[in-house]
Amino acid sequence: MDDTAVGAIRTALSERFGEDLAVDPALPGLDELARIAGHCSHRRYLPRPVAPELLRLLCAAALSAPSKSDLQQCDIVIVSDAAIRKAIAATIADMSWIEAAPAFLVFVANGERLPLLARLRGKPFLNDHLDAFFNAAVDAGIVLGNFVRAAEAVGLGCCPISAIRDHPGVVDDLLRLPRRAVPVAGLCLGWPAGPGEISPRLSLGTTVIENAYSERDLAAEIDAYDRRRAQLRPYRRQRNLARWGQAPSYGWSEDKARQYAEPTRGDFGNFVRGKGFCLD
Ligand SMILES: Cc1cc2nc3c(=O)[nH]c(=O)nc-3n(C[C@H](O)[C@H](O)[C@H](O)COP(=O)(O)O)c2cc1C
């Protein structure tokens, strides 16, 4: 029995979801569960390098994730060249952690190998449609999540970076990505400079469904989340004051609505098609 882990899990998940969850102290693996429950992204790091052999170990652990049909369509690019990282960071505003992090990686959905297998084995490749891209992108997301989990297990802190898709052509050129290979996310990595903060999530009543979806008052659920989150982690600044002004109460729903009132990455589909994927 590990009371410390049970307490850590219950505290983290109560803060995260606003719900007291039962944790059987006889369960194995509670330390790992506590680490997963206590996840927080880290954007400030100690000036201490991440050893190359540790990076390689974490890549191996991450790539041990399940993979659709064993197709193994995620690659990890370790961006050790400071000039390449600087050039990627230069395309992204207001994210100083990209350049400051001791290590920076890019997770790539690589659909290049599958049609190659068809050519090598003299078979037709008859599945060139949206599912092929989706499978590679999902694999990359799973490997990214597994990497974060492995990194946090050894005490490192991470911050995924989807902003590398703001200008995917730049990343594509810099990393010389092959045809049918698309950057899914970057990842800042380092030894955390501080403890980090639990970020509250929508309640489990909203995101965990038994059997089938039913009629529900989503607006009320979101309002309750806004209020719970405002008490625990109020937003420090409001987005785009010039356009929307100062809101008297500013919660998650207002922040996300403001975020998605600005067009971003509208050309990403064209980029993916240009890389050789069929999205039909
Ligand atoms: C695929 C993905 C892309 C992300 N992109 C960015 C990003 O570009 N910049 C950033 O600062 N954080 C980014 N994040 C981190 C999220 O903002 C963070 O996970 C979220 O706010 C929840 O916080 P938590 O991870 O501390 O629980 C990303 C996370 C994921 C999973």
The ligand as an SDF file (V2000), in Angstrom:
LIG
                    3D

 31 33  0  0  0  0  0  0  0  0999 V2000
   -0.4530   18.6960  -29.6300 C   0  0  0  0  0  0  0  0  0  0  0  0
   -0.1910   19.8010  -28.6340 C   0  0  0  0  0  0  0  0  0  0  0  0
    0.2630   21.0260  -29.0920 C   0  0  0  0  0  0  0  0  0  0  0  0
    0.5570   22.0620  -28.2090 C   0  0  0  0  0  0  0  0  0  0  0  0
    1.0590   23.2310  -28.6910 N   0  0  0  0  0  0  0  0  0  0  0  0
    1.4900   24.1820  -27.8220 C   0  0  0  0  0  0  0  0  0  0  0  0
    2.1640   25.3480  -28.3220 C   0  0  0  0  0  0  0  0  0  0  0  0
    2.3270   25.5530  -29.5390 O   0  0  0  0  0  0  0  0  0  0  0  0
    2.6390   26.2280  -27.4140 N   0  0  0  0  0  0  0  0  0  0  0  0
    2.4970   26.0300  -26.0590 C   0  0  0  0  0  0  0  0  0  0  0  0
    2.9820   26.8640  -25.2910 O   0  0  0  0  0  0  0  0  0  0  0  0
    1.8400   24.9520  -25.5640 N   0  0  0  0  0  0  0  0  0  0  0  0
    1.3480   24.0250  -26.4200 C   0  0  0  0  0  0  0  0  0  0  0  0
    0.7370   22.8920  -25.9440 N   0  0  0  0  0  0  0  0  0  0  0  0
    0.5620   22.7060  -24.4960 C   0  0  0  0  0  0  0  0  0  0  0  0
   -0.9050   22.9610  -24.0970 C   0  0  0  0  0  0  0  0  0  0  0  0
   -1.1330   24.3480  -24.0930 O   0  0  0  0  0  0  0  0  0  0  0  0
   -1.1490   22.3440  -22.7120 C   0  0  0  0  0  0  0  0  0  0  0  0
   -1.0120   20.9410  -22.8040 O   0  0  0  0  0  0  0  0  0  0  0  0
   -2.5560   22.6890  -22.2020 C   0  0  0  0  0  0  0  0  0  0  0  0
   -2.6530   24.0650  -21.9420 O   0  0  0  0  0  0  0  0  0  0  0  0
   -2.9080   21.9350  -20.9450 C   0  0  0  0  0  0  0  0  0  0  0  0
   -1.9240   22.1930  -19.9650 O   0  0  0  0  0  0  0  0  0  0  0  0
   -1.1350   21.0090  -19.2600 P   0  0  0  0  0  0  0  0  0  0  0  0
   -0.3680   20.2620  -20.3250 O   0  0  0  0  0  0  0  0  0  0  0  0
   -0.2020   21.6940  -18.2850 O   0  0  0  0  0  0  0  0  0  0  0  0
   -2.1290   20.1310  -18.5790 O   0  0  0  0  0  0  0  0  0  0  0  0
    0.3690   21.8720  -26.8170 C   0  0  0  0  0  0  0  0  0  0  0  0
   -0.1060   20.6320  -26.3620 C   0  0  0  0  0  0  0  0  0  0  0  0
   -0.3800   19.6150  -27.2610 C   0  0  0  0  0  0  0  0  0  0  0  0
   -0.8790   18.2820  -26.7320 C   0  0  0  0  0  0  0  0  0  0  0  0
  1  2  1  0
  2  3  1  0
  2 30  2  0
  3  4  2  0
  4  5  1  0
  4 28  1  0
  5  6  2  0
  6  7  1  0
  6 13  1  0
  7  8  2  0
  7  9  1  0
  9 10  1  0
 10 11  2  0
 10 12  1  0
 12 13  2  0
 13 14  1  0
 14 15  1  0
 14 28  1  0
 15 16  1  0
 16 17  1  0
 16 18  1  0
 18 19  1  0
 18 20  1  0
 20 21  1  0
 20 22  1  0
 22 23  1  0
 23 24  1  0
 24 25  2  0
 24 26  1  0
 24 27  1  0
 28 29  2  0
 29 30  1  0
 30 31  1  0
M  END
$$$$
